[in-house]
């Protein structure tokens, strides 16, 4: 099925082109100022007063935590996690996770996210909903285990990691990928670091980790092991796999040197870090040091939305204020964190993250016909500083429209809303 966007502003890595974008076989097949030949029978999409941007890439979330939206606000990370989130999560089942995942993916699609990296429980349900929805997903099964004698593949959690990998990795021509995850230094132990690290490396999986999110975690790790979390994970081989390290609020210069050396991506989660009062990650310095920095929302329980536009704007303005430098993170850099750098983090840089011929047609159309987009001196500036998720009027992954003008083409959102209201809430709270 071919599609042709007509008379539209297209945000490419080389600037804005006004004209036509053709989609053929799930890929971007044409970009140009004049109408291409061969699209006579294609679906024509009127692009007047609209813009096309690459799909946004959320490199750190826990999508079923949508169920915990607004449940435990205004706590620090430690209190929030141990007294509120962990006890509620202990009551989850597959049906809850499925309903929460439908809502979370629907929210992401409606806000222009076309690919996300996740870690959670009941991952068969997450993978199944992701497969049906049409979104790109990199899914990992969280294992929290303090038993230092644990053998990989023998405890419940690690058995599920193996099953998930065997059943889902590479599904639909790589649209669904399975990652590994070390939840955090303080929720796991050496045997898991070694075994999951080598499992990820041997199978070419991306490793996700939470790193130095709070001061307590960072300093506690130094007290316990004489090393920062990053240095510890390097020591045990965790970073030998291609790694996404979420948060990194408290990392130091030596951590950054390790991250650069090992090619670790820093997934910046500014809304979550501010909401949980964890602090502000040293993003300008990390970028200066040559570290790939991407963006994430984190779970909705600490955000409380999946709006990557909000994340992008905050990433752009937060570091200006902290560093008294208006150029600390400029609009273009903030946009790259949410797009091309996210694709690099997920190992998808050859398929998405930018609008170019040959890339997957993971595209987001924005409605510019709104007061807050006028005037438009600079499209990129308006996208980073003025846009919001609700400006998205169409989201497409691999050329397939998944969301358009309030309508979800692949997900039964009504059913999920019913299950959340009538099942998940009473079970969990
Ligand atoms: Zn997280």
Boltz pocket constraint, residues with backbone or C-beta under 6 A from the ligand:
constraints:
  - pocket:
      binder: B
      contacts: [[A, 60], [A, 61], [A, 62], [A, 210], [A, 246], [A, 298], [A, 299]]
      max_distance: 6.0
